[in-house]
Amino acid sequence: MSELRAVLTGRMFLESPRWRDGALWVADWGAHEALRLRADHSAEVVARTNSFPMCIEHLPDGRLLIVDSSERRLARVEADATLVTHVDLSGLSERRAIGNDIVVDGRGNIYVNDVNFDFPGEKPRPGWIALVTPDGKACKVAEGLMFPNGMAVTPDNRTLIVAESYAQQLSAFDIAADGTLSNRRVWAKTEGPPDGICIDAEGCVWYACVPSRSCIRVREGGQVVQTVETDRGAFACVLGGPERKTLFIVGQDWRGPQAVAQSGPTGQVWAIEAPAPAAGWP
């Protein structure tokens, strides 16, 4: 693999990297902005919403989706840059903020998870995954997850993998024809709490790990095949670039949710060439 290089610095709290239409997209939770990186690595603000978290993903037609957690909805960015409600998520939970990560599979099904955890000071309860179908219906399809974080869907649309941070594992579900989930199982135990994830064409999963300051590539069963070390907490990753073989990692110093504003602009995007291209979603 090549040397790790920084491609964006000086941001507040970067999360949820996505590759779409030849560009890297990231969410800056600290600045409440969704960003698209230009070819010169400068960042264009494409949407703003006062949410933390505010993970992003794209519909099959390319429109940007934002988990607008403070508004308890899934929002959509229209062509004129207006932010509209795509699906109301408030019926899924009574929490004051709903939603964490998001992935859209190859059939247009949207999966949104929730950590079921209100900062600060609250003891976390088991989280859940919801399915939003292309016709706009939302329902829970999995519960009892220990702080669900990053999610990815295999290229055949048959398996969803989710990072369970507090269980220190990647869990897998079978995806039925209607998008519902079943057959929950451990895909791999991890060395530390996994955060954002992505899949490659060799069937491996890359997962970011905040406390170990690294991004780790594992096979099903847990065999570690590569580790990329970072100089601060790694929160999420995605494979992008012209051949989808560039691993983009986002991260920052982490001293807890209450200290985000006090930590300053430590958010970065790193890039390194990976051994295998992207597969599946995101």
DRENZA-767932 format. One record per residue: residue in three letters; x, y, z of N, C-alpha, C in turn. Coordinates in nm, 2 decimals, padded with zeros to 4 digits. Layout:
REM residues N
> code_n.c1_n.c2_n.c3_ca.c1_ca.c2_ca.c3_c.c1_c.c2_c.c3
> ALA_X_Y_Z_X_Y_Z_X_Y_Z
...
REM end
This chain:
REM residues 282
> code_n.c1_n.c2_n.c3_ca.c1_ca.c2_ca.c3_c.c1_c.c2_c.c3
> MET_00.08_-00.12_00.00_00.00_00.00_00.00_00.09_00.12_00.00
> SER_00.03_00.24_-00.05_00.10_00.36_-00.06_00.11_00.43_00.08
> GLU_00.17_00.55_00.09_00.18_00.62_00.21_00.04_00.70_00.23
> LEU_00.01_00.71_00.36_-00.11_00.78_00.40_-00.09_00.93_00.38
> ARG_-00.18_01.00_00.32_-00.17_01.14_00.29_-00.30_01.21_00.33
> ALA_-00.28_01.34_00.38_-00.40_01.42_00.41_-00.45_01.49_00.29
> VAL_-00.58_01.49_00.27_-00.64_01.55_00.15_-00.74_01.67_00.20
> LEU_-00.77_01.67_00.32_-00.85_01.78_00.38_-00.82_01.79_00.52
> THR_-00.80_01.92_00.57_-00.76_01.94_00.71_-00.85_02.06_00.76
> GLY_-00.84_02.08_00.89_-00.90_02.20_00.95_-01.05_02.20_00.96
> ARG_-01.11_02.09_00.96_-01.25_02.08_00.98_-01.29_02.04_01.13
> MET_-01.41_02.06_01.16_-01.45_02.04_01.30_-01.47_01.89_01.34
> PHE_-01.56_01.82_01.27_-01.58_01.68_01.31_-01.63_01.61_01.19
> LEU_-01.55_01.54_01.12_-01.58_01.47_01.00_-01.63_01.33_01.02
> GLU_-01.73_01.29_00.94_-01.79_01.16_00.95_-01.85_01.13_00.81
> SER_-01.90_01.00_00.80_-01.99_00.96_00.69_-01.93_00.99_00.55
> PRO_-01.81_00.94_00.52_-01.76_00.97_00.38_-01.83_00.88_00.28
> ARG_-01.86_00.94_00.17_-01.92_00.87_00.06_-01.86_00.91_-00.07
> TRP_-01.86_00.81_-00.17_-01.80_00.84_-00.30_-01.92_00.84_-00.40
> ARG_-01.94_00.95_-00.48_-02.05_00.96_-00.57_-02.01_01.05_-00.68
> ASP_-02.04_01.01_-00.81_-02.02_01.10_-00.92_-01.88_01.16_-00.93
> GLY_-01.78_01.07_-00.90_-01.65_01.11_-00.92_-01.59_01.21_-00.81
> ALA_-01.66_01.21_-00.69_-01.62_01.31_-00.59_-01.64_01.24_-00.45
> LEU_-01.56_01.29_-00.36_-01.58_01.24_-00.22_-01.67_01.34_-00.15
> TRP_-01.77_01.29_-00.07_-01.86_01.36_00.01_-01.84_01.33_00.15
> VAL_-01.85_01.43_00.24_-01.83_01.40_00.38_-01.93_01.49_00.46
> ALA_-01.96_01.45_00.58_-02.04_01.54_00.67_-01.95_01.59_00.78
> ASP_-01.96_01.72_00.80_-01.89_01.78_00.92_-01.99_01.81_01.02
> TRP_-02.00_01.72_01.12_-02.10_01.73_01.22_-02.08_01.85_01.31
> GLY_-01.96_01.89_01.33_-01.93_02.00_01.42_-01.97_02.13_01.35
> ALA_-01.96_02.15_01.22_-02.00_02.27_01.15_-02.14_02.25_01.10
> HIS_-02.20_02.13_01.11_-02.34_02.10_01.06_-02.35_02.12_00.91
> GLU_-02.25_02.07_00.84_-02.24_02.09_00.69_-02.22_01.96_00.62
> ALA_-02.28_01.94_00.51_-02.25_01.83_00.42_-02.16_01.89_00.31
> LEU_-02.05_01.82_00.28_-01.95_01.88_00.19_-01.92_01.79_00.08
> ARG_-01.89_01.85_-00.04_-01.83_01.77_-00.15_-01.69_01.83_-00.18
> LEU_-01.60_01.74_-00.19_-01.46_01.78_-00.22_-01.44_01.80_-00.37
> ARG_-01.39_01.91_-00.40_-01.35_01.94_-00.54_-01.22_01.87_-00.58
> ALA_-01.19_01.88_-00.71_-01.06_01.81_-00.76_-00.94_01.87_-00.69
> ASP_-00.94_02.00_-00.65_-00.83_02.06_-00.58_-00.83_02.04_-00.43
> HIS_-00.93_01.95_-00.38_-00.94_01.91_-00.24_-01.00_02.02_-00.16
> SER_-01.05_02.13_-00.22_-01.12_02.23_-00.14_-01.26_02.18_-00.12
> ALA_-01.33_02.22_-00.02_-01.46_02.17_00.02_-01.58_02.27_-00.02
> GLU_-01.68_02.21_-00.09_-01.80_02.29_-00.12_-01.91_02.25_-00.03
> VAL_-01.97_02.35_00.03_-02.08_02.32_00.12_-02.21_02.30_00.03
> VAL_-02.27_02.18_00.04_-02.39_02.15_-00.04_-02.52_02.15_00.04
> ALA_-02.51_02.15_00.18_-02.63_02.15_00.26_-02.59_02.18_00.41
> ARG_-02.68_02.24_00.48_-02.66_02.26_00.62_-02.78_02.21_00.70
> THR_-02.76_02.15_00.82_-02.87_02.12_00.91_-02.81_02.11_01.05
> ASN_-02.89_02.16_01.14_-02.84_02.17_01.28_-02.86_02.04_01.35
> SER_-02.78_01.93_01.31_-02.79_01.80_01.37_-02.66_01.75_01.40
> PHE_-02.66_01.66_01.50_-02.54_01.59_01.55_-02.59_01.46_01.61
> PRO_-02.58_01.35_01.54_-02.51_01.32_01.41_-02.60_01.37_01.29
> MET_-02.53_01.36_01.17_-02.59_01.40_01.04_-02.53_01.32_00.93
> CYS_-02.54_01.19_00.94_-02.48_01.10_00.83_-02.54_01.12_00.70
> ILE_-02.47_01.10_00.59_-02.52_01.13_00.46_-02.51_01.00_00.37
> GLU_-02.59_01.00_00.26_-02.59_00.90_00.16_-02.66_00.95_00.04
> HIS_-02.66_00.88_-00.07_-02.73_00.93_-00.19_-02.84_00.83_-00.24
> LEU_-02.95_00.89_-00.29_-03.05_00.81_-00.35_-02.99_00.76_-00.49
> PRO_-03.05_00.65_-00.55_-03.01_00.60_-00.67_-03.00_00.71_-00.78
> ASP_-03.08_00.81_-00.78_-03.08_00.92_-00.88_-02.98_01.03_-00.85
> GLY_-02.90_01.01_-00.74_-02.79_01.10_-00.71_-02.83_01.21_-00.61
> ARG_-02.95_01.23_-00.57_-02.99_01.33_-00.47_-02.93_01.29_-00.33
> LEU_-02.88_01.39_-00.26_-02.82_01.36_-00.13_-02.93_01.35_-00.02
> LEU_-02.91_01.25_00.06_-02.99_01.23_00.18_-02.91_01.26_00.31
> ILE_-02.97_01.32_00.40_-02.91_01.35_00.53_-03.00_01.30_00.64
> VAL_-02.94_01.23_00.74_-03.01_01.19_00.86_-03.01_01.31_00.95
> ASP_-03.12_01.38_00.94_-03.14_01.51_01.01_-03.20_01.47_01.15
> SER_-03.10_01.43_01.24_-03.15_01.36_01.36_-03.22_01.46_01.45
> SER_-03.18_01.58_01.46_-03.25_01.67_01.55_-03.39_01.70_01.51
> GLU_-03.42_01.69_01.38_-03.56_01.71_01.33_-03.63_01.58_01.32
> ARG_-03.57_01.47_01.36_-03.63_01.33_01.36_-03.68_01.29_01.22
> ARG_-03.60_01.32_01.12_-03.64_01.29_00.98_-03.52_01.25_00.90
> LEU_-03.55_01.20_00.78_-03.46_01.18_00.68_-03.48_01.29_00.57
> ALA_-03.38_01.37_00.55_-03.40_01.49_00.47_-03.33_01.46_00.33
> ARG_-03.38_01.54_00.23_-03.33_01.52_00.09_-03.29_01.66_00.04
> VAL_-03.18_01.66_-00.03_-03.14_01.79_-00.09_-03.18_01.79_-00.24
> GLU_-03.27_01.89_-00.27_-03.32_01.90_-00.41_-03.22_01.97_-00.50
> ALA_-03.25_01.97_-00.63_-03.16_02.03_-00.73_-03.13_02.17_-00.71
> ASP_-03.23_02.24_-00.65_-03.21_02.39_-00.62_-03.15_02.41_-00.48
> ALA_-03.09_02.30_-00.42_-03.02_02.31_-00.29_-03.11_02.32_-00.17
> THR_-03.25_02.32_-00.19_-03.34_02.32_-00.08_-03.34_02.18_-00.01
> LEU_-03.36_02.19_00.13_-03.36_02.07_00.21_-03.51_02.04_00.24
> VAL_-03.55_01.92_00.20_-03.69_01.89_00.23_-03.70_01.75_00.30
> THR_-03.81_01.73_00.36_-03.83_01.60_00.43_-03.85_01.49_00.32
> HIS_-03.77_01.39_00.33_-03.79_01.27_00.25_-03.88_01.17_00.32
> VAL_-03.85_01.14_00.45_-03.93_01.05_00.53_-03.93_01.10_00.67
> ASP_-04.04_01.10_00.73_-04.06_01.14_00.88_-04.02_01.01_00.96
> LEU_-03.92_01.02_01.04_-03.88_00.91_01.13_-03.93_00.92_01.27
> SER_-04.01_01.02_01.30_-04.05_01.04_01.44_-04.13_00.93_01.50
> GLY_-04.20_00.85_01.41_-04.28_00.74_01.46_-04.20_00.62_01.51
> LEU_-04.07_00.62_01.48_-03.98_00.51_01.52_-03.93_00.51_01.66
> SER_-03.93_00.63_01.72_-03.88_00.65_01.86_-03.93_00.77_01.92
> GLU_-03.93_00.77_02.05_-03.97_00.90_02.13_-03.85_00.98_02.16
> ARG_-03.73_00.94_02.12_-03.61_01.02_02.16_-03.62_01.15_02.09
> ARG_-03.55_01.25_02.15_-03.55_01.39_02.10_-03.47_01.40_01.97
> ALA_-03.38_01.31_01.95_-03.30_01.30_01.82_-03.29_01.16_01.78
> ILE_-03.32_01.14_01.65_-03.33_01.00_01.59_-03.23_00.99_01.48
> GLY_-03.15_00.88_01.48_-03.08_00.84_01.36_-02.93_00.86_01.38
> ASN_-02.85_00.76_01.32_-02.71_00.77_01.32_-02.66_00.74_01.18
> ASP_-02.63_00.62_01.14_-02.57_00.59_01.01_-02.68_00.55_00.91
> ILE_-02.64_00.56_00.78_-02.74_00.53_00.67_-02.66_00.46_00.56
> VAL_-02.73_00.37_00.49_-02.68_00.31_00.36_-02.80_00.29_00.27
> VAL_-02.78_00.31_00.14_-02.89_00.28_00.04_-02.83_00.17_-00.04
> ASP_-02.91_00.06_-00.06_-02.86_-00.06_-00.13_-02.89_-00.04_-00.28
> GLY_-02.86_-00.14_-00.36_-02.87_-00.13_-00.51_-03.02_-00.14_-00.56
> ARG_-03.11_-00.16_-00.47_-03.25_-00.16_-00.51_-03.33_-00.04_-00.46
> GLY_-03.26_00.05_-00.40_-03.32_00.17_-00.35_-03.37_00.17_-00.21
> ASN_-03.35_00.05_-00.14_-03.39_00.04_00.00_-03.29_00.12_00.08
> ILE_-03.35_00.20_00.18_-03.26_00.28_00.27_-03.27_00.22_00.41
> TYR_-03.15_00.20_00.47_-03.14_00.15_00.60_-03.08_00.26_00.69
> VAL_-03.15_00.29_00.80_-03.11_00.39_00.89_-03.10_00.33_01.03
> ASN_-02.99_00.35_01.10_-02.99_00.29_01.24_-02.99_00.40_01.34
> ASP_-03.01_00.36_01.47_-03.01_00.46_01.58_-02.95_00.39_01.70
> VAL_-02.86_00.47_01.76_-02.79_00.42_01.88_-02.87_00.42_02.01
> ASN_-02.99_00.49_02.00_-03.08_00.49_02.12_-03.01_00.55_02.24
> PHE_-02.94_00.66_02.22_-02.85_00.72_02.32_-02.85_00.87_02.31
> ASP_-02.90_00.93_02.42_-02.91_01.08_02.42_-02.79_01.13_02.50
> PHE_-02.71_01.21_02.44_-02.60_01.28_02.51_-02.65_01.40_02.58
> PRO_-02.59_01.44_02.69_-02.49_01.37_02.77_-02.54_01.29_02.89
> GLY_-02.47_01.20_02.94_-02.50_01.14_03.07_-02.59_01.02_03.07
> GLU_-02.66_00.99_02.96_-02.76_00.89_02.96_-02.69_00.75_02.93
> LYS_-02.74_00.65_03.00_-02.69_00.52_02.98_-02.75_00.47_02.85
> PRO_-02.66_00.42_02.76_-02.72_00.37_02.63_-02.81_00.25_02.64
> ARG_-02.91_00.25_02.56_-03.00_00.13_02.55_-02.98_00.07_02.41
> PRO_-03.02_-00.06_02.40_-03.00_-00.13_02.27_-03.06_-00.04_02.15
> GLY_-02.99_-00.04_02.04_-03.03_00.04_01.93_-03.10_-00.05_01.82
> TRP_-03.13_00.01_01.71_-03.21_-00.06_01.61_-03.18_-00.01_01.47
> ILE_-03.23_-00.09_01.37_-03.21_-00.06_01.23_-03.35_-00.04_01.17
> ALA_-03.38_00.06_01.09_-03.50_00.08_01.02_-03.48_00.07_00.87
> LEU_-03.58_00.02_00.81_-03.59_00.01_00.66_-03.68_00.12_00.61
> VAL_-03.64_00.20_00.52_-03.72_00.29_00.44_-03.73_00.24_00.30
> THR_-03.85_00.20_00.26_-03.87_00.15_00.12_-03.87_00.26_00.02
> PRO_-03.86_00.22_-00.11_-03.86_00.33_-00.21_-03.99_00.40_-00.21
> ASP_-04.10_00.35_-00.16_-04.23_00.42_-00.16_-04.25_00.50_-00.03
> GLY_-04.14_00.51_00.05_-04.15_00.60_00.16_-04.20_00.55_00.29
> LYS_-04.22_00.42_00.30_-04.26_00.36_00.43_-04.14_00.32_00.52
> ALA_-04.15_00.35_00.65_-04.04_00.33_00.74_-04.09_00.23_00.85
> CYS_-04.00_00.13_00.88_-04.03_00.04_00.99_-03.90_-00.02_01.04
> LYS_-03.90_-00.05_01.17_-03.79_-00.12_01.23_-03.78_-00.26_01.18
> VAL_-03.65_-00.30_01.14_-03.63_-00.44_01.09_-03.53_-00.51_01.18
> ALA_-03.47_-00.45_01.27_-03.38_-00.52_01.37_-03.37_-00.43_01.49
> GLU_-03.36_-00.50_01.61_-03.35_-00.43_01.74_-03.25_-00.50_01.82
> GLY_-03.21_-00.44_01.94_-03.12_-00.50_02.03_-02.98_-00.50_01.99
> LEU_-02.94_-00.40_01.91_-02.80_-00.38_01.87_-02.72_-00.29_01.97
> MET_-02.60_-00.33_02.00_-02.52_-00.26_02.10_-02.44_-00.15_02.03
> PHE_-02.51_-00.03_02.03_-02.46_00.09_01.96_-02.42_00.07_01.82
> PRO_-02.53_00.05_01.73_-02.50_00.03_01.59_-02.44_00.15_01.53
> ASN_-02.34_00.13_01.44_-02.26_00.24_01.38_-02.26_00.22_01.23
> GLY_-02.15_00.21_01.17_-02.14_00.20_01.02_-02.22_00.08_00.97
> MET_-02.27_00.09_00.85_-02.34_-00.02_00.78_-02.30_-00.03_00.63
> ALA_-02.30_-00.15_00.58_-02.27_-00.17_00.44_-02.35_-00.29_00.39
> VAL_-02.38_-00.28_00.26_-02.46_-00.39_00.19_-02.37_-00.46_00.09
> THR_-02.37_-00.59_00.08_-02.29_-00.66_-00.02_-02.34_-00.64_-00.16
> PRO_-02.25_-00.66_-00.26_-02.29_-00.63_-00.40_-02.41_-00.70_-00.45
> ASP_-02.44_-00.82_-00.39_-02.56_-00.90_-00.44_-02.69_-00.86_-00.37
> ASN_-02.68_-00.75_-00.28_-02.80_-00.70_-00.21_-02.86_-00.80_-00.11
> ARG_-02.78_-00.90_-00.07_-02.83_-01.01_00.01_-02.79_-01.01_00.16
> THR_-02.69_-00.92_00.19_-02.64_-00.92_00.32_-02.61_-00.78_00.37
> LEU_-02.66_-00.74_00.48_-02.63_-00.61_00.55_-02.53_-00.64_00.66
> ILE_-02.42_-00.56_00.67_-02.32_-00.57_00.77_-02.33_-00.44_00.85
> VAL_-02.33_-00.46_00.99_-02.34_-00.34_01.07_-02.23_-00.35_01.18
> ALA_-02.17_-00.24_01.21_-02.07_-00.23_01.32_-02.14_-00.21_01.45
> GLU_-02.13_-00.31_01.54_-02.18_-00.29_01.68_-02.07_-00.25_01.77
> SER_-02.06_-00.12_01.79_-01.94_-00.06_01.86_-01.92_-00.12_02.00
> TYR_-02.03_-00.12_02.08_-02.02_-00.17_02.22_-02.00_-00.32_02.23
> ALA_-02.04_-00.39_02.13_-02.01_-00.54_02.13_-01.88_-00.58_02.07
> GLN_-01.81_-00.48_02.01_-01.68_-00.50_01.94_-01.69_-00.61_01.84
> GLN_-01.79_-00.59_01.75_-01.80_-00.69_01.64_-01.87_-00.63_01.52
> LEU_-01.86_-00.70_01.41_-01.94_-00.67_01.29_-02.04_-00.78_01.28
> SER_-02.17_-00.74_01.27_-02.28_-00.83_01.27_-02.34_-00.83_01.13
> ALA_-02.39_-00.94_01.09_-02.45_-00.96_00.95_-02.59_-01.00_00.96
> PHE_-02.67_-00.96_00.86_-02.81_-01.00_00.85_-02.84_-01.04_00.71
> ASP_-02.92_-01.14_00.69_-02.97_-01.17_00.55_-03.08_-01.07_00.52
> ILE_-03.08_-01.02_00.39_-03.18_-00.93_00.34_-03.28_-01.00_00.25
> ALA_-03.40_-01.00_00.29_-03.51_-01.06_00.21_-03.54_-00.98_00.09
> ALA_-03.63_-01.03_00.00_-03.67_-00.96_-00.12_-03.74_-00.83_-00.09
> ASP_-03.81_-00.83_00.02_-03.88_-00.71_00.06_-03.80_-00.61_00.14
> GLY_-03.67_-00.64_00.16_-03.58_-00.55_00.23_-03.57_-00.58_00.38
> THR_-03.65_-00.67_00.44_-03.65_-00.70_00.58_-03.52_-00.78_00.61
> LEU_-03.49_-00.78_00.74_-03.36_-00.85_00.78_-03.39_-00.97_00.87
> SER_-03.31_-01.07_00.86_-03.32_-01.19_00.94_-03.18_-01.26_00.96
> ASN_-03.18_-01.36_01.04_-03.06_-01.44_01.06_-02.94_-01.36_01.10
> ARG_-02.96_-01.29_01.21_-02.85_-01.21_01.27_-02.74_-01.30_01.32
> ARG_-02.61_-01.26_01.29_-02.50_-01.34_01.33_-02.37_-01.25_01.34
> VAL_-02.27_-01.31_01.40_-02.14_-01.24_01.41_-02.07_-01.26_01.28
> TRP_-02.04_-01.15_01.21_-01.95_-01.16_01.09_-01.81_-01.17_01.13
> ALA_-01.77_-01.08_01.22_-01.63_-01.08_01.27_-01.62_-01.01_01.41
> LYS_-01.55_-01.07_01.50_-01.51_-00.99_01.62_-01.40_-00.90_01.58
> THR_-01.40_-00.78_01.65_-01.30_-00.68_01.61_-01.21_-00.64_01.73
> GLU_-01.10_-00.58_01.70_-01.00_-00.53_01.80_-01.04_-00.39_01.83
> GLY_-01.13_-00.37_01.93_-01.18_-00.24_01.96_-01.31_-00.22_01.90
> PRO_-01.37_-00.10_01.93_-01.51_-00.07_01.88_-01.51_-00.03_01.74
> PRO_-01.57_-00.10_01.65_-01.58_-00.05_01.51_-01.67_00.06_01.49
> ASP_-01.64_00.15_01.40_-01.72_00.27_01.37_-01.77_00.26_01.22
> GLY_-01.73_00.35_01.14_-01.78_00.34_01.00_-01.71_00.23_00.92
> ILE_-01.78_00.17_00.82_-01.73_00.06_00.75_-01.75_00.07_00.60
> CYS_-01.68_-00.01_00.52_-01.70_-00.03_00.38_-01.65_-00.17_00.34
> ILE_-01.70_-00.22_00.22_-01.67_-00.35_00.17_-01.58_-00.34_00.05
> ASP_-01.49_-00.44_00.03_-01.41_-00.44_-00.10_-01.45_-00.56_-00.18
> ALA_-01.39_-00.56_-00.30_-01.42_-00.67_-00.40_-01.37_-00.80_-00.36
> GLU_-01.28_-00.81_-00.26_-01.24_-00.94_-00.21_-01.32_-00.99_-00.10
> GLY_-01.43_-00.92_-00.07_-01.51_-00.97_00.04_-01.47_-00.93_00.18
> CYS_-01.37_-00.84_00.19_-01.32_-00.79_00.32_-01.40_-00.67_00.36
> VAL_-01.39_-00.64_00.48_-01.45_-00.51_00.54_-01.34_-00.43_00.60
> TRP_-01.34_-00.30_00.56_-01.26_-00.20_00.63_-01.34_-00.14_00.74
> TYR_-01.29_-00.13_00.86_-01.36_-00.06_00.97_-01.27_00.04_01.04
> ALA_-01.32_00.16_01.07_-01.25_00.26_01.14_-01.26_00.24_01.29
> CYS_-01.16_00.27_01.36_-01.16_00.25_01.51_-01.10_00.37_01.57
> VAL_-01.18_00.44_01.66_-01.14_00.56_01.72_-01.03_00.54_01.82
> PRO_-01.05_00.46_01.92_-00.94_00.45_02.03_-00.81_00.39_01.98
> SER_-00.81_00.30_01.88_-00.68_00.25_01.83_-00.62_00.34_01.72
> ARG_-00.69_00.45_01.68_-00.64_00.54_01.58_-00.59_00.46_01.45
> SER_-00.69_00.39_01.40_-00.65_00.31_01.28_-00.78_00.27_01.20
> CYS_-00.75_00.22_01.08_-00.85_00.16_01.00_-00.80_00.02_00.96
> ILE_-00.89_-00.08_00.98_-00.85_-00.21_00.98_-00.93_-00.29_00.88
> ARG_-00.86_-00.38_00.80_-00.93_-00.46_00.70_-00.93_-00.60_00.75
> VAL_-01.05_-00.66_00.76_-01.07_-00.79_00.81_-01.15_-00.88_00.71
> ARG_-01.13_-01.01_00.72_-01.21_-01.11_00.65_-01.32_-01.16_00.74
> GLU_-01.42_-01.22_00.68_-01.53_-01.28_00.76_-01.46_-01.38_00.85
> GLY_-01.50_-01.38_00.98_-01.44_-01.46_01.08_-01.34_-01.39_01.17
> GLY_-01.29_-01.27_01.12_-01.21_-01.18_01.20_-01.06_-01.17_01.17
> GLN_-01.01_-01.24_01.07_-00.87_-01.24_01.04_-00.84_-01.09_00.99
> VAL_-00.74_-01.03_01.05_-00.69_-00.90_01.02_-00.59_-00.92_00.90
> VAL_-00.61_-00.85_00.79_-00.52_-00.86_00.68_-00.45_-00.73_00.65
> GLN_-00.50_-00.61_00.69_-00.42_-00.49_00.68_-00.47_-00.39_00.79
> THR_-00.37_-00.31_00.83_-00.40_-00.20_00.93_-00.34_-00.07_00.88
> VAL_-00.41_00.03_00.88_-00.36_00.17_00.84_-00.37_00.25_00.97
> GLU_-00.26_00.30_01.02_-00.26_00.38_01.14_-00.28_00.53_01.11
> THR_-00.35_00.60_01.19_-00.37_00.74_01.18_-00.32_00.81_01.31
> ASP_-00.30_00.94_01.30_-00.25_01.01_01.42_-00.35_01.07_01.51
> ARG_-00.48_01.04_01.48_-00.59_01.08_01.56_-00.70_00.98_01.54
> GLY_-00.81_00.99_01.61_-00.92_00.89_01.60_-00.97_00.87_01.46
> ALA_-00.98_00.75_01.41_-01.04_00.72_01.28_-01.19_00.69_01.30
> PHE_-01.28_00.76_01.23_-01.42_00.74_01.26_-01.50_00.67_01.15
> ALA_-01.45_00.68_01.02_-01.52_00.61_00.91_-01.43_00.61_00.79
> CYS_-01.48_00.53_00.69_-01.39_00.51_00.57_-01.48_00.47_00.46
> VAL_-01.43_00.50_00.34_-01.50_00.46_00.21_-01.39_00.44_00.10
> LEU_-01.42_00.35_00.01_-01.33_00.33_-00.10_-01.38_00.42_-00.22
> GLY_-01.29_00.50_-00.28_-01.33_00.59_-00.39_-01.22_00.60_-00.49
> GLY_-01.22_00.72_-00.55_-01.12_00.74_-00.66_-01.16_00.68_-00.79
> PRO_-01.08_00.71_-00.90_-01.12_00.67_-01.03_-01.14_00.52_-01.05
> GLU_-01.06_00.44_-00.98_-01.08_00.29_-00.98_-01.14_00.24_-00.86
> ARG_-01.19_00.33_-00.77_-01.25_00.29_-00.64_-01.15_00.21_-00.55
> LYS_-01.02_00.24_-00.57_-00.92_00.17_-00.49_-00.85_00.26_-00.39
> THR_-00.90_00.38_-00.38_-00.84_00.48_-00.28_-00.93_00.47_-00.15
> LEU_-00.86_00.44_-00.04_-00.93_00.43_00.08_-00.92_00.57_00.15
> PHE_-01.04_00.63_00.16_-01.05_00.76_00.23_-01.09_00.74_00.38
> ILE_-01.02_00.79_00.47_-01.05_00.78_00.61_-01.07_00.92_00.67
> VAL_-01.18_00.93_00.75_-01.20_01.06_00.82_-01.18_01.04_00.97
> GLY_-01.13_01.15_01.04_-01.11_01.14_01.18_-01.07_01.27_01.24
> GLN_-01.06_01.27_01.37_-01.02_01.39_01.45_-00.99_01.35_01.59
> ASP_-00.93_01.44_01.66_-00.91_01.42_01.81_-01.05_01.40_01.87
> TRP_-01.05_01.31_01.97_-01.18_01.28_02.03_-01.17_01.28_02.18
> ARG_-01.24_01.37_02.25_-01.24_01.38_02.39_-01.38_01.37_02.45
> GLY_-01.47_01.32_02.37_-01.61_01.31_02.42_-01.70_01.41_02.35
> PRO_-01.83_01.38_02.34_-01.92_01.47_02.26_-01.93_01.61_02.32
> GLN_-01.91_01.63_02.45_-01.92_01.76_02.50_-01.80_01.85_02.46
> ALA_-01.69_01.79_02.42_-01.57_01.86_02.39_-01.55_01.89_02.25
> VAL_-01.65_01.86_02.16_-01.63_01.88_02.02_-01.59_02.03_01.99
> ALA_-01.67_02.12_02.04_-01.65_02.26_02.01_-01.52_02.31_02.07
> GLN_-01.48_02.26_02.19_-01.35_02.30_02.25_-01.23_02.24_02.19
> SER_-01.24_02.13_02.11_-01.13_02.06_02.06_-01.07_02.14_01.94
> GLY_-01.15_02.23_01.88_-01.10_02.30_01.76_-01.10_02.22_01.63
> PRO_-01.06_02.27_01.52_-01.07_02.21_01.39_-00.96_02.10_01.37
> THR_-00.98_01.99_01.43_-00.89_01.88_01.42_-00.93_01.77_01.31
> GLY_-01.04_01.80_01.25_-01.10_01.70_01.15_-01.01_01.69_01.03
> GLN_-00.99_01.57_00.98_-00.91_01.55_00.86_-00.97_01.44_00.77
> VAL_-00.93_01.44_00.64_-00.96_01.33_00.55_-00.82_01.28_00.51
> TRP_-00.79_01.15_00.52_-00.67_01.09_00.47_-00.71_01.00_00.35
> ALA_-00.60_00.98_00.27_-00.62_00.89_00.15_-00.50_00.80_00.14
> ILE_-00.53_00.67_00.10_-00.42_00.57_00.08_-00.47_00.47_-00.02
> GLU_-00.38_00.42_-00.10_-00.43_00.32_-00.20_-00.45_00.19_-00.14
> ALA_-00.56_00.12_-00.17_-00.59_00.00_-00.11_-00.57_-00.12_-00.21
> PRO_-00.56_-00.24_-00.16_-00.53_-00.36_-00.24_-00.65_-00.41_-00.33
> ALA_-00.77_-00.36_-00.30_-00.89_-00.41_-00.37_-00.99_-00.30_-00.38
> PRO_-01.06_-00.29_-00.49_-01.16_-00.18_-00.51_-01.29_-00.20_-00.43
> ALA_-01.37_-00.10_-00.43_-01.50_-00.11_-00.36_-01.59_-00.21_-00.42
> ALA_-01.68_-00.26_-00.33_-01.79_-00.34_-00.37_-01.91_-00.31_-00.29
> GLY_-02.03_-00.33_-00.34_-02.15_-00.31_-00.26_-02.17_-00.16_-00.23
> TRP_-02.24_-00.14_-00.12_-02.28_00.00_-00.08_-02.24_00.02_00.06
> PRO_-02.19_00.14_00.11_-02.17_00.25_00.02_-02.04_00.24_-00.07
REM end
